[in-house]
Amino acid sequence: MKIITVCGSYKFKKEMVEIAEQMTLKGNCMILPNELTKTGKDAYNKDEILMVDQMHKEKIKISDAILVVDVDHYIGSSTKSEIEFAKSLNKEILYYTDMIK
């Protein structure tokens, strides 16, 4: 069993949930991003955004790997920073596009 944190743009929430379910049924412990309900650019203040980002990095720290949900190979700036953070910790990096072939 691996502990895997799901990373990616929240616009791919549907794909995140689907791949997390598939990976769970293969015996992995999947950690999804925090689900925030407000929408829009100014929905959260700077401190809240930093706190949520730090929480996600803590999830990466306790994981064996991250799974990047890169639908159509899209990786945004936040996800790029999460990948770099995971690499700095020598975590395994899995990509959704490699798994759906």
Sine and cosine of phi, psi and omega as CSV:
sin_phi,cos_phi,sin_psi,cos_psi,sin_omega,cos_omega
0.00,0.00,0.71,-0.70,0.10,-1.00
-0.92,-0.39,0.49,-0.87,0.16,-0.99
-0.99,-0.14,0.85,-0.53,-0.11,-0.99
-0.78,-0.62,0.80,-0.60,0.08,-1.00
-1.00,-0.09,0.76,-0.65,0.02,-1.00
-1.00,0.08,0.76,-0.65,0.02,-1.00
-0.81,-0.59,0.48,-0.88,0.05,-1.00
0.51,-0.86,0.12,-0.99,0.03,-1.00
-0.92,0.39,0.69,-0.73,-0.03,-1.00
-0.94,0.35,-0.17,0.99,0.10,-1.00
-0.93,0.37,-0.22,0.97,0.06,-1.00
-0.97,-0.23,0.53,0.85,-0.03,-1.00
-0.82,0.57,-0.70,0.71,-0.02,-1.00
-0.84,0.54,-0.73,0.68,0.00,-1.00
-0.92,0.40,-0.59,0.81,0.03,-1.00
-0.87,0.49,-0.73,0.69,-0.03,-1.00
-0.91,0.41,-0.68,0.74,-0.02,-1.00
-0.90,0.44,-0.73,0.68,-0.03,-1.00
-0.94,0.34,-0.55,0.83,0.06,-1.00
-0.89,0.45,-0.65,0.76,0.04,-1.00
-0.90,0.44,-0.72,0.69,0.01,-1.00
-0.86,0.51,-0.70,0.72,-0.02,-1.00
-0.94,0.34,-0.55,0.83,0.07,-1.00
-0.89,0.46,-0.69,0.72,-0.02,-1.00
-0.94,0.33,-0.17,0.99,0.12,-0.99
-1.00,-0.09,0.10,1.00,0.10,-1.00
0.99,-0.13,0.28,0.96,0.01,-1.00
-0.98,-0.18,0.51,-0.86,0.10,-0.99
-1.00,-0.06,0.94,-0.34,-0.11,-0.99
-0.98,-0.18,0.72,-0.70,0.04,-1.00
-0.90,-0.43,0.87,-0.49,-0.02,-1.00
-0.99,-0.11,0.35,-0.94,0.08,-1.00
-0.87,0.48,0.40,-0.92,0.10,-0.99
-0.88,0.48,0.67,-0.74,0.01,-1.00
-1.00,-0.06,0.92,-0.38,0.02,-1.00
-0.97,-0.24,0.62,-0.78,-0.15,-0.99
-0.99,-0.11,-0.39,0.92,0.00,-1.00
-0.97,0.26,0.51,-0.86,0.03,-1.00
-0.83,-0.56,0.32,-0.95,0.03,-1.00
0.97,-0.25,0.40,-0.91,-0.09,-1.00
-0.85,0.52,-0.61,0.79,-0.08,-1.00
-0.96,-0.27,0.42,0.91,-0.06,-1.00
-0.93,0.37,-0.49,0.87,-0.04,-1.00
-0.77,-0.63,0.53,-0.85,0.02,-1.00
-0.99,0.14,0.16,-0.99,-0.09,-1.00
-0.85,0.53,-0.68,0.73,0.00,-1.00
-0.90,0.44,-0.64,0.77,0.03,-1.00
-0.91,0.42,-0.68,0.74,0.01,-1.00
-0.89,0.46,-0.70,0.71,0.02,-1.00
-0.89,0.46,-0.64,0.77,0.00,-1.00
-0.90,0.43,-0.71,0.70,0.00,-1.00
-0.91,0.42,-0.65,0.76,0.06,-1.00
-0.87,0.49,-0.68,0.74,0.01,-1.00
-0.91,0.42,-0.62,0.78,0.06,-1.00
-0.86,0.51,-0.67,0.75,-0.02,-1.00
-0.92,0.40,-0.61,0.79,0.06,-1.00
-0.90,0.43,-0.58,0.81,0.07,-1.00
-0.90,0.43,-0.62,0.79,0.06,-1.00
-0.89,0.46,-0.66,0.75,0.03,-1.00
-0.89,0.45,-0.65,0.76,0.00,-1.00
-0.84,0.54,-0.66,0.75,-0.06,-1.00
-1.00,0.09,-0.03,1.00,-0.05,-1.00
-1.00,-0.05,0.38,-0.93,0.14,-0.99
-0.99,0.11,-0.45,0.89,-0.10,-0.99
-0.41,-0.91,0.24,-0.97,0.21,-0.98
-0.87,-0.49,0.48,-0.88,0.09,-1.00
-0.89,-0.45,0.92,-0.40,-0.03,-1.00
-1.00,0.02,0.89,-0.45,0.03,-1.00
-1.00,0.05,1.00,-0.09,-0.12,-0.99
-0.92,-0.38,0.90,0.43,-0.01,-1.00
-0.83,0.55,0.76,-0.66,-0.06,-1.00
0.80,0.59,0.49,0.87,0.03,-1.00
0.91,0.42,0.34,0.94,0.02,-1.00
-0.99,0.17,0.80,-0.59,0.10,-1.00
-0.71,-0.70,0.92,-0.40,-0.01,-1.00
-0.99,0.16,0.06,-1.00,-0.08,-1.00
-0.90,0.43,-0.63,0.78,0.03,-1.00
-0.90,0.43,-0.68,0.73,0.01,-1.00
-0.92,0.39,-0.62,0.78,0.07,-1.00
-0.85,0.53,-0.67,0.74,0.01,-1.00
-0.93,0.38,-0.56,0.83,0.06,-1.00
-0.92,0.39,-0.62,0.78,0.06,-1.00
-0.89,0.46,-0.73,0.68,0.01,-1.00
-0.88,0.47,-0.64,0.77,0.04,-1.00
-0.89,0.46,-0.72,0.69,0.02,-1.00
-0.88,0.47,-0.66,0.75,0.04,-1.00
-0.88,0.48,-0.64,0.77,0.00,-1.00
-0.89,0.45,-0.39,0.92,0.03,-1.00
-0.99,-0.15,0.12,0.99,-0.02,-1.00
0.86,0.51,0.62,0.78,0.05,-1.00
-1.00,0.08,0.50,-0.86,0.10,-0.99
-0.94,0.34,0.65,-0.76,0.00,-1.00
-0.91,-0.41,0.87,-0.49,0.05,-1.00
-0.94,-0.34,0.55,-0.83,-0.01,-1.00
-0.86,-0.51,0.74,-0.67,0.02,-1.00
-0.82,0.58,-0.70,0.72,-0.05,-1.00
-0.89,0.45,-0.44,0.90,0.06,-1.00
-0.97,0.22,-0.39,0.92,-0.09,-1.00
-1.00,0.00,-0.36,0.93,-0.09,-1.00
-1.00,-0.08,0.05,1.00,-0.02,-1.00
-0.95,0.30,0.00,0.00,0.00,0.00
